[in-house]
Amino acid sequence: MTNPMTLTVAERIEDRGNIIRLRLTGEALPPVTAGAHLDLCLPELDLWRQYSLCSDPAQGGCYEIGVLKDPASRGGSEAVHRLAVPGASFTVEGPRNHFPLEETAETTVLFGGGIGITPMIAMAHRLHALGRDFTLHYCTRSEGVTAFLDLLRDAPFADRVAFHFDDGAAAQKLDLARDLPAPGAATHLYVCGPQGFMDWVINAAEAAGHATANVHREYFSADVDVTGDTFEVEAAVSGVTVTVGPEDTIAKALARAGVKIEVKCEEGVCGTCVTDVIEGGIDHRDQFLTGEEREEGEMICACCSRASGPKLVLDI
Ligand code: FES
């Protein structure tokens, strides 16, 4: 785990589509790689929220993020919009990167839907600096709600960016039959955006023959159903066994018994709560673990996933 640091809002830009862009500064900021995110603490809500860095990874001295005010969220984005005024400070952990760029790829295609554009901007900067062949597809509902529009039109890689507006002419809409590249071992795709958008792109890419390992994905929130049948969890190291009820989660049930598993997103997307499993079947509900990791059955996201049988034994 990285140490928490205090970052200060140096600049706030009100962009289109209910998105604010924040430039954050602090002491001795660790270097970043394209695709990295920050964990931002919101103590008043007892929440951590993850925000992808959209700044050029080569740029030192500050981090930039974009935050959509999402009325469907649990209040995290609303709090950031309210609190992130110039001069305000936040406790932040990271940067962490669960969405790294395969820098040796011969062809890279980036798909950003809505606020999912943020990690793609950092990746585009990096690919441009490396002189790689890439395209950035940016899908939004309408030009009028498209944040980062001016930034991307003025970017040094502007000729690589294709905008797709849902309410625009048919010819400019994202057409996966046309816009997906041919599959190949050195061709990599990156997808970030709302769940429906991601499912659409990922399913089309895999159906077109792209290897799952070459279709990289970053979920920034997920509608996760954490409910299910009652089961037992034994925390082997702590010597504690708890019952996880139909509406309960492993992390919450263990916390009540004094066994703490750190959680952040509580939606199965950030990986903070991943815990080793010693015994028992897993009903994976997260979006974080890879297909291979699920099959191995040795790790669980304790914030949302459940047992598929009567009992799980965890290495905690
Ligand atoms: S807390 Fe984020 S995946 Fe569990």
Residues whose N, C-alpha, C, O or C-beta is under 5 A from the ligand:
A	BS01	FES	E262 V263 K264 C265 E266 E267 G268 V269 C270 G271 T272 C273 C301 C303
